Amino acid sequence: MIDSKPQTPDLTTRLGSLTLKNPLIAASGVFGYGLELAEFCPPAQLGAVICKGISLEPWPGNPGPRAVEAAGGLVNAIGLENMGVEAFLRQALPPLKATQAVVGANVIGHELADYARLARILADSPVDFLELNISCPNLAQGGLSFGSDPDLAARLTEAAVNPAGPKPVWVKLPPLVTDIALLAKKVANAGAAAISLINTVPALVINARTQRAVLGNLTGGLSGPPIKPLALRQTFLCAQAVKTPIVGMGGILRAEDVVEFILAGATATQIATAILVDPRSPLTILTDLRTWLTREKVVSLASLRGALKGANNP
Ligand SMILES: Cc1cc2nc3c(=O)[nH]c(=O)nc-3n(C[C@H](O)[C@H](O)[C@H](O)COP(=O)(O)O)c2cc1C
């Protein structure tokens, strides 16, 4: 008898030397240090979890209010508050690794040397990979972000790749740069194992009645559904420009959003704001993704990678 049962879609995702059980990754900044939401979303069921940005010393973050809904999304200015790398390695990482989750450390600093030192420290830790957040202000250049200068971003990548030893180093790109494909090429040539994008989009929310900015930091970063078309476009341009795997994010709420990023050329995806709306959302998206692929008779997600067609092409 012929078995007519539909094949279970293969969601295994290879990103260089890393193999993830599925392409859904909890993005940095919304999943704490990986265990805060474990009751709703066990970290080991995801492809990976990326911890909130880690600096050499603890950072206090910005004054409140730190987040506000706007334009169908969220604008936040948390200010990268974190416990510092020493406390991360001592307190936060061991219980998270004990869950068998694949763990990425999002790395933040104010100078190239900070990234190099953090990479050296994390090289000897149980984290599975590093993700450099290059949207941080570079104090040596008057606070301009590292990501706004492709050559500087390449130097920063190089500075982290060697000391990181065998750990893959991902580089997370900001959304608004003159030439995102050039930035992707520069960090890929400098040794990035994957390129993740996009970080939040610079934004300002104003209360007309009080004539004041709503956030304590004045400006913040927009995330969620309003940034998805921009994120898809930047993902597409980067995937066209480099062979390095792309990890796309920005406004993913549903399984179809994940498929759209894969069609644009991403190998995996990250989810941030949706987790703040519903911490179970990555698992819902995972179930819906399996259902969607089965219904569309797609046996592996990888077969859709970069398969985007123009509106009028056959
Ligand atoms: C509250 C909040 C905190 C964030 N913190 C970080 C962070 O520490 N490091 C980082 O690289 N990105 C951080 N991000 C950016 C997200 O990881 C992600 O790039 C962005 O929100 C776009 O994805 P989304 O539309 O799914 O939210 C943060 C986002 C939010 C909403």
The ligand as a Tripos MOL2 file, in Angstrom:
@<TRIPOS>MOLECULE
LIG
   31    33     1     0     0
SMALL
NO_CHARGES

@<TRIPOS>ATOM
      1 C1         12.8920   45.8600   23.9660 C.3       1 LIG1
      2 C2         13.9360   45.5470   22.9180 C.ar      1 LIG1
      3 C3         15.2580   45.3850   23.3050 C.ar      1 LIG1
      4 C4         16.2480   45.0900   22.3500 C.ar      1 LIG1
      5 N1         17.5520   44.8980   22.7480 N.ar      1 LIG1
      6 C5         18.4940   44.5290   21.8330 C.ar      1 LIG1
      7 C6         19.8360   44.2250   22.2320 C.ar      1 LIG1
      8 O1         20.1800   44.2200   23.4260 O.2       1 LIG1
      9 N2         20.7390   43.9180   21.2460 N.ar      1 LIG1
     10 C7         20.3730   43.8750   19.9160 C.ar      1 LIG1
     11 O2         21.2270   43.5740   19.0610 O.2       1 LIG1
     12 N3         19.1070   44.1180   19.5290 N.ar      1 LIG1
     13 C8         18.1540   44.4350   20.4430 C.ar      1 LIG1
     14 N4         16.8660   44.6730   20.0430 N.ar      1 LIG1
     15 C9         16.5110   44.5700   18.6000 C.3       1 LIG1
     16 C10        15.8560   43.2260   18.2680 C.3       1 LIG1
     17 O3         16.7250   42.1470   18.5800 O.3       1 LIG1
     18 C11        15.4440   43.1860   16.7710 C.3       1 LIG1
     19 O4         16.6010   43.4030   15.9830 O.3       1 LIG1
     20 C12        14.4090   44.2400   16.4030 C.3       1 LIG1
     21 O5         13.4970   44.4470   17.4530 O.3       1 LIG1
     22 C13        13.6300   43.8760   15.1210 C.3       1 LIG1
     23 O6         12.8850   42.6890   15.2710 O.3       1 LIG1
     24 P1         11.2980   42.6670   15.6280 P.3       1 LIG1
     25 O7         10.6140   43.5420   14.6340 O.co2     1 LIG1
     26 O8         10.8800   41.2240   15.5730 O.co2     1 LIG1
     27 O9         11.1570   43.2440   17.0010 O.co2     1 LIG1
     28 C14        15.8690   44.9650   20.9690 C.ar      1 LIG1
     29 C15        14.5180   45.1220   20.6050 C.ar      1 LIG1
     30 C16        13.5580   45.4090   21.5500 C.ar      1 LIG1
     31 C17        12.1120   45.5620   21.1150 C.3       1 LIG1
@<TRIPOS>BOND
     1     1     2 1
     2     2     3 ar
     3     2    30 ar
     4     3     4 ar
     5     4     5 ar
     6     4    28 ar
     7     5     6 ar
     8     6     7 ar
     9     6    13 1
    10     7     8 2
    11     7     9 ar
    12     9    10 ar
    13    10    11 2
    14    10    12 ar
    15    12    13 ar
    16    13    14 ar
    17    14    15 1
    18    14    28 ar
    19    15    16 1
    20    16    17 1
    21    16    18 1
    22    18    19 1
    23    18    20 1
    24    20    21 1
    25    20    22 1
    26    22    23 1
    27    23    24 1
    28    24    25 2
    29    24    26 1
    30    24    27 1
    31    28    29 ar
    32    29    30 ar
    33    30    31 1
@<TRIPOS>SUBSTRUCTURE
     1 LIG1         1 GROUP 0 **** ****
